[in-house]
């Protein structure tokens, strides 16, 4: 089983940039970032397959960048031009498929606050 640990959350001013990291205890074919506020759904933000196959939410593409450092099993999410709506908790998700059976793993989340 994989253990995921997110870091990099905190407070940043509007218009600034922030990089979140997700370090896994092992490899996963796909790693994703989601975000969630209390009482709301956990929504997809960005994902990466391998080291170069990336996907972004339609409403967020253009100010996001996801990348992977394979030796350390770490996936990064860089956010630019931050806005107050970027303030929810962000969760890392990893997907594995041993013998064709897909399994999902989640980190405990890291909170981001964008203030003026």
Residue, then its C-alpha position, 0 to 999 in steps of 0.5 A: x500500500x502507498x502512503x501519501x504526504x502533502x506539503x507546501x500549503x500555507x498563506x499566500x497573497x493574491x496574485x502570488x504563486x505556490x508549489x505543493x508537493x506530494x511524496x509517496x512511499x512508492x511508485x504509482x502509474x498516475x498521480x492526481x491533485x484534488x481540492x475540497x472545502x467543507x461540505x462540498x465535493x472533492x474536485x479534480x484539479x490536475x493529474x499526471x501519468x508517468x513523467x509527461x502525461x498531464x491533464x488539467x481541469x478545464x476551469x483551472x488550466x492555464x495557471x497550473x503546472x503538474x510535474x513528477x520527480x521519479x527518484x523521490x516519488x514526488x509530484x508537484x503542483x505549481x499554481x500561479x496568479x492565485x485567487x481567493x477561490x484557490x483557498x480550499x484543502x488540496x489532496x494528493x491521489x495516487x492510482x495503482x493497478x496490480x494485476x489489472x485491479x485499480x486501487x486509489x490512495x489519498x493523502x491527508x491534505x494540505x490547506x491553502x489560504x489566499x489573502x489580500 
